[in-house]
Amino acid sequence: MAEMREHRYAVRTCWTGETRDVQSYDRGHRIEIDGKAPIGASADPAFRGDPDRHNPEDLLVASLSSCHMLWYLHLCAVRGIVVTAYEDTAEGTMLEEPRNGRFIDVVLRPVVTISADSDARLAERLHERAHGECYIANSMNFPVRCEPVIRRAGTTDQA
């Protein structure tokens, strides 16, 4: 039986200002993680946020995309698939309802370039495995779909 391990992630979210008026207070804030560059964040522009800053919705989709990619690259390395490029254009859909809102899905669309001698079928199947391993996707209460495209290095054709 595998040993269970617990991991903790500490994040500091910092804001200063005044909330005298719900329409005009600054939604800008800073996300800090010890030893890492701070992230300037805000609310989504639809909710009076700064369009030049990251918002929680952006960061949720980015977390799903990044987690999937890291698992995928790991699984490819273990199975002998040589990945030379990976680009994902992930997109999340949030439904805003009268009293609250929620994400209803996220679609990952990775385009993966593999070496000419790598197994394209295995490279595509490993996306399913990566999806099953992704800690972030396993924590969501909405569907996270993956629509991968595999290409061979030196071509623009799908493998």
Backbone bond lengths (Angstrom), bond angles and torsions (degrees), N, CA, C in turn:
res aa  C-N    CA-C-N  psi(-1)  N-CA   C-N-CA  omega(-1)  CA-C   N-CA-C  phi
1 M - - - 1.447 - - 1.528 109.04 -
2 A 1.327 115.38 134.04 1.457 120.69 -178.38 1.527 110.82 -70.59
3 E 1.315 114.18 142.90 1.467 120.35 177.97 1.527 109.44 -75.06
4 M 1.316 116.41 131.87 1.462 120.12 176.37 1.516 108.98 -83.08
5 R 1.317 115.25 133.44 1.455 120.96 177.64 1.518 108.61 -122.48
6 E 1.279 115.43 146.81 1.455 121.01 178.73 1.520 108.93 -110.40
7 H 1.321 116.10 136.12 1.463 121.95 177.58 1.523 107.97 -121.39
8 R 1.304 116.52 140.85 1.462 120.77 178.61 1.526 108.85 -121.85
9 Y 1.313 115.03 145.24 1.458 121.83 -179.32 1.513 108.14 -127.94
10 A 1.315 116.19 116.09 1.460 121.41 -177.11 1.528 109.90 -99.52
11 V 1.300 115.28 127.78 1.460 122.91 179.45 1.522 108.02 -131.50
12 R 1.316 115.68 138.88 1.459 120.84 176.03 1.533 106.79 -111.62
13 T 1.309 117.00 126.66 1.463 121.99 175.61 1.520 107.15 -111.30
14 C 1.349 116.37 122.96 1.460 121.42 -172.95 1.521 111.05 -121.33
15 W 1.321 115.32 134.03 1.468 122.27 177.80 1.516 108.41 -144.27
16 T 1.311 116.42 143.40 1.466 120.94 170.19 1.522 107.64 -137.16
17 G 1.300 115.78 153.25 1.458 121.11 179.87 1.509 109.84 153.03
18 E 1.306 115.69 -156.89 1.459 121.75 177.74 1.521 109.34 -137.47
19 T 1.304 115.25 137.40 1.460 120.58 -179.70 1.527 110.98 -105.20
20 R 1.309 115.62 44.69 1.470 119.82 -179.14 1.527 111.74 -67.36
21 D 1.321 116.51 -30.59 1.462 120.77 -176.21 1.523 109.35 -133.93
22 V 1.320 117.62 121.50 1.464 122.15 -177.04 1.531 111.98 -61.35
23 Q 1.307 117.64 -26.21 1.462 121.21 -178.56 1.527 113.30 -78.37
24 S 1.338 117.13 -29.02 1.460 117.63 -167.67 1.526 116.37 -121.15
25 Y 1.318 119.68 -1.22 1.468 116.41 -178.42 1.537 109.93 -69.94
26 D 1.305 114.81 151.26 1.458 122.03 -175.77 1.525 110.62 -72.63
27 R 1.309 116.03 126.05 1.472 121.27 178.16 1.533 111.57 -89.51
28 G 1.329 117.14 -5.18 1.459 121.27 -179.05 1.516 111.89 -66.26
29 H 1.319 115.70 139.27 1.465 121.21 177.75 1.522 108.84 -153.13
30 R 1.310 115.20 174.15 1.458 121.91 -177.05 1.524 108.50 -123.56
31 I 1.321 115.36 135.41 1.464 121.40 175.36 1.519 106.54 -106.42
32 E 1.326 115.87 124.65 1.467 121.01 -177.40 1.521 110.24 -121.81
33 I 1.317 113.92 137.89 1.462 122.00 175.21 1.521 105.24 -133.09
34 D 1.311 117.39 124.23 1.466 121.20 -175.40 1.520 111.46 -48.59
35 G 1.340 114.82 130.97 1.445 121.41 175.84 1.518 115.02 80.73
36 K 1.342 117.88 4.56 1.469 121.12 -178.19 1.522 109.86 -127.76
37 A 1.323 115.04 158.73 1.463 119.87 178.86 1.531 109.97 -64.37
38 P 1.333 117.28 137.70 1.465 119.25 178.06 1.526 110.99 -68.28
39 I 1.315 115.65 155.95 1.460 122.77 178.27 1.524 107.54 -112.38
40 G 1.323 116.19 124.09 1.450 120.50 173.22 1.516 108.11 -79.96
41 A 1.315 117.05 122.59 1.459 120.79 -175.22 1.521 110.64 -128.91
42 S 1.319 115.36 168.53 1.454 122.53 179.34 1.514 108.16 -159.80
43 A 1.305 116.52 -178.88 1.457 120.91 169.84 1.526 107.64 -77.85
44 D 1.308 117.07 163.25 1.449 121.88 172.28 1.535 108.04 -60.29
45 P 1.326 118.92 145.82 1.467 119.94 178.82 1.537 113.45 -54.77
46 A 1.322 117.67 -29.80 1.468 120.64 177.91 1.527 111.71 -63.55
47 F 1.329 115.96 -18.80 1.465 121.44 -178.59 1.533 110.96 -116.81
48 R 1.328 114.67 35.26 1.466 123.74 176.28 1.528 113.89 70.21
49 G 1.315 116.40 27.68 1.455 120.45 179.72 1.511 113.12 -94.79
50 D 1.310 115.19 173.25 1.458 124.06 -179.47 1.534 108.47 -84.01
51 P 1.331 118.10 117.91 1.469 120.19 -177.73 1.531 113.93 -67.27
52 D 1.326 118.03 -14.23 1.460 121.33 -179.55 1.528 113.60 -88.10
53 R 1.326 116.82 -3.29 1.465 120.58 -178.38 1.523 110.63 -113.82
54 H 1.325 115.34 155.93 1.463 120.70 174.24 1.522 109.36 -66.13
55 N 1.327 115.94 149.08 1.459 119.49 175.72 1.529 108.60 -124.54
56 P 1.329 118.14 165.99 1.465 120.45 -176.29 1.525 113.10 -57.18
57 E 1.328 116.48 -34.70 1.466 119.57 179.78 1.526 110.93 -66.84
58 D 1.350 116.74 -43.94 1.469 120.57 175.27 1.528 110.60 -56.81
59 L 1.320 115.21 -46.18 1.461 120.60 -174.88 1.525 112.03 -68.26
60 L 1.329 118.22 -31.31 1.458 120.79 176.12 1.527 110.20 -65.20
61 V 1.326 116.56 -48.35 1.467 120.30 179.30 1.530 109.91 -63.55
62 A 1.332 117.07 -41.50 1.465 120.82 178.44 1.527 111.12 -61.96
63 S 1.332 117.68 -39.12 1.467 121.06 178.75 1.524 111.37 -62.80
64 L 1.321 116.66 -43.28 1.466 120.36 178.31 1.527 111.21 -63.40
65 S 1.320 116.37 -44.71 1.459 121.03 -179.63 1.528 111.35 -63.28
66 S 1.320 115.88 -46.78 1.457 121.24 -178.31 1.526 112.05 -64.70
67 C 1.329 117.09 -43.89 1.464 121.14 -179.35 1.527 110.35 -62.43
68 H 1.326 116.75 -45.09 1.469 120.55 179.00 1.533 109.92 -60.45
69 M 1.338 116.49 -47.11 1.459 120.26 -178.88 1.528 111.57 -59.56
70 L 1.321 117.01 -45.89 1.467 119.65 -178.01 1.529 111.50 -63.20
71 W 1.336 117.32 -41.15 1.470 119.47 176.32 1.519 110.73 -65.75
72 Y 1.323 116.74 -41.68 1.460 120.48 -179.15 1.525 110.92 -61.88
73 L 1.313 117.79 -47.85 1.462 120.85 179.52 1.531 111.14 -60.70
74 H 1.308 116.76 -40.16 1.464 120.76 177.37 1.527 110.67 -61.23
75 L 1.324 116.20 -49.84 1.471 119.78 -178.35 1.523 111.69 -63.49
76 C 1.325 117.24 -37.29 1.466 120.29 176.96 1.526 110.42 -64.08
77 A 1.313 117.06 -44.80 1.465 120.44 179.97 1.527 110.71 -60.59
78 V 1.335 116.95 -41.70 1.466 121.60 179.76 1.528 111.09 -64.89
79 R 1.337 116.87 -37.66 1.466 121.52 -174.74 1.528 113.93 -94.63
80 G 1.326 117.90 5.03 1.462 120.68 175.38 1.522 115.13 81.96
81 I 1.314 117.87 17.23 1.467 121.53 174.64 1.524 106.89 -88.29
82 V 1.327 117.25 123.32 1.458 121.08 -179.57 1.529 108.22 -93.84
83 V 1.329 115.72 107.77 1.460 122.07 177.55 1.522 107.67 -92.39
84 T 1.335 116.10 128.63 1.461 120.13 -179.92 1.529 112.38 -109.03
85 A 1.321 117.40 -15.05 1.470 121.23 176.25 1.522 109.08 -160.02
86 Y 1.327 115.54 149.85 1.468 122.03 -179.80 1.522 106.90 -149.05
87 E 1.323 116.24 124.19 1.462 120.37 176.83 1.525 108.45 -139.79
88 D 1.306 115.57 127.04 1.464 121.30 -177.94 1.529 109.27 -116.87
89 T 1.304 116.36 131.05 1.462 121.31 172.34 1.522 107.24 -110.26
90 A 1.310 115.43 76.66 1.465 122.83 -176.24 1.526 109.98 -77.43
91 E 1.323 114.84 150.87 1.455 120.13 179.89 1.520 110.04 -144.57
92 G 1.322 115.85 131.57 1.453 121.39 177.42 1.511 110.94 -111.24
93 T 1.318 115.35 147.99 1.466 120.83 177.22 1.513 108.83 -117.84
94 M 1.326 115.03 123.88 1.459 121.05 177.49 1.515 107.78 -112.42
95 L 1.312 116.08 136.29 1.454 122.59 177.08 1.521 108.11 -102.85
96 E 1.327 115.85 119.11 1.463 120.05 177.23 1.520 107.90 -94.52
97 E 1.311 115.53 120.36 1.457 122.00 -179.63 1.529 108.47 -107.88
98 P 1.320 118.62 167.97 1.468 119.85 -175.57 1.534 114.92 -53.78
99 R 1.301 118.77 -37.55 1.473 119.71 -176.45 1.519 113.67 -107.87
100 N 1.304 117.92 -13.66 1.463 120.17 -179.40 1.524 109.30 -163.67
101 G 1.284 116.09 -173.42 1.450 121.89 177.85 1.512 109.32 -146.42
102 R 1.322 115.24 163.48 1.459 119.50 178.93 1.515 109.52 -161.33
103 F 1.299 115.24 152.57 1.455 119.89 172.72 1.516 108.09 -73.19
104 I 1.326 115.67 139.70 1.463 119.27 177.25 1.525 111.52 -110.72
105 D 1.327 117.77 -17.54 1.462 120.44 171.81 1.518 110.65 -174.14
106 V 1.323 113.51 162.00 1.466 122.35 171.17 1.521 106.18 -135.46
107 V 1.330 115.45 136.76 1.458 120.91 176.77 1.526 108.01 -117.20
108 L 1.320 115.99 124.78 1.456 122.48 174.37 1.526 106.86 -96.11
109 R 1.329 117.33 134.42 1.462 121.38 -179.34 1.533 109.97 -128.50
110 P 1.332 116.37 65.52 1.466 118.08 -178.14 1.526 112.11 -72.43
111 V 1.319 115.01 136.70 1.459 122.53 170.08 1.526 104.97 -109.54
112 V 1.333 114.99 115.94 1.459 121.69 -172.82 1.524 109.21 -114.61
113 T 1.315 116.03 129.23 1.457 120.74 174.72 1.519 107.89 -103.75
114 I 1.350 115.15 128.29 1.460 121.51 179.99 1.522 109.31 -117.90
115 S 1.324 116.74 160.54 1.462 121.22 177.73 1.528 109.50 -64.71
116 A 1.328 115.98 156.37 1.466 121.76 -177.09 1.521 112.44 -58.91
117 D 1.341 117.99 -29.68 1.463 120.62 -176.93 1.529 113.74 -94.89
118 S 1.335 118.00 6.36 1.469 120.96 178.54 1.526 110.44 -85.40
119 D 1.314 115.83 152.64 1.465 123.43 -178.80 1.531 109.89 -79.39
120 A 1.339 116.45 107.64 1.464 121.68 -176.30 1.528 112.03 -66.26
121 R 1.307 117.61 -37.18 1.477 119.89 -179.83 1.528 110.35 -65.21
122 L 1.319 116.10 -44.02 1.461 119.89 177.72 1.530 109.83 -64.58
123 A 1.329 116.63 -41.61 1.462 120.70 178.99 1.528 110.57 -57.44
124 E 1.308 117.33 -39.87 1.465 119.78 178.65 1.526 111.16 -71.09
125 R 1.329 117.85 -42.96 1.473 121.09 -179.84 1.521 112.57 -63.03
126 L 1.318 117.15 -31.22 1.460 119.82 -178.63 1.525 112.83 -65.47
127 H 1.325 117.38 -18.53 1.472 119.24 174.08 1.521 110.50 -63.75
128 E 1.310 117.66 -40.58 1.464 120.81 177.46 1.516 110.85 -60.33
129 R 1.308 115.46 -45.04 1.461 120.55 179.72 1.530 110.87 -64.29
130 A 1.337 116.33 -43.57 1.464 120.36 178.92 1.525 110.33 -60.92
131 H 1.312 115.85 -40.09 1.464 120.08 179.01 1.527 110.76 -61.72
132 G 1.324 116.04 -41.59 1.462 120.50 178.97 1.513 113.59 -68.05
133 E 1.320 117.09 -26.31 1.465 122.01 -178.61 1.525 113.21 -88.44
134 C 1.332 117.56 -22.09 1.468 121.63 -173.07 1.527 111.23 -62.56
135 Y 1.328 116.24 116.98 1.454 122.09 -178.49 1.529 111.52 -61.94
136 I 1.312 116.18 -38.32 1.462 119.97 -177.20 1.530 109.73 -68.87
137 A 1.326 117.38 -48.39 1.473 120.63 179.21 1.530 110.70 -60.37
138 N 1.328 116.88 -37.30 1.466 120.40 179.45 1.527 112.47 -67.94
139 S 1.321 117.53 -12.89 1.462 121.71 -178.33 1.529 113.16 -98.34
140 M 1.307 117.35 -4.94 1.464 121.08 -175.73 1.524 111.89 -86.37
141 N 1.335 115.88 152.95 1.464 120.29 177.37 1.527 111.02 -108.71
142 F 1.324 115.93 25.83 1.462 122.56 177.01 1.521 107.58 -141.00
143 P 1.343 117.68 160.59 1.467 119.55 -178.98 1.528 112.39 -66.72
144 V 1.318 115.04 139.19 1.460 123.01 170.89 1.523 104.88 -120.99
145 R 1.327 115.81 113.43 1.464 120.84 -176.91 1.524 109.84 -105.78
146 C 1.317 114.83 155.76 1.464 120.34 179.24 1.526 108.42 -129.64
147 E 1.331 115.94 126.06 1.460 123.07 179.31 1.527 108.21 -122.33
148 P 1.347 117.17 78.59 1.461 119.60 -174.21 1.525 113.63 -79.69
149 V 1.306 114.90 154.52 1.463 123.74 170.39 1.520 106.04 -125.12
150 I 1.332 116.40 129.82 1.468 121.34 178.71 1.529 108.02 -109.69
151 R 1.332 116.79 130.97 1.470 122.96 177.59 1.520 108.99 -125.40
152 R 1.299 114.97 150.53 1.466 120.45 174.81 1.537 108.93 -91.23
153 A 1.306 116.30 140.64 1.465 121.75 178.56 1.526 110.05 -56.13
154 G 1.319 116.24 139.50 1.457 121.26 178.11 1.506 113.97 86.76
155 T 1.335 118.53 -0.48 1.464 121.65 177.74 1.518 108.86 -133.07
156 T 1.319 115.06 167.50 1.454 119.62 173.43 1.515 110.02 -110.10
157 D 1.333 116.94 2.52 1.468 121.85 -179.81 1.506 110.29 -82.75
158 Q 1.343 113.86 152.42 1.449 118.81 172.27 1.521 108.73 -70.65
159 A 1.341 116.13 144.93 1.468 120.60 179.61 1.515 110.04 -79.77
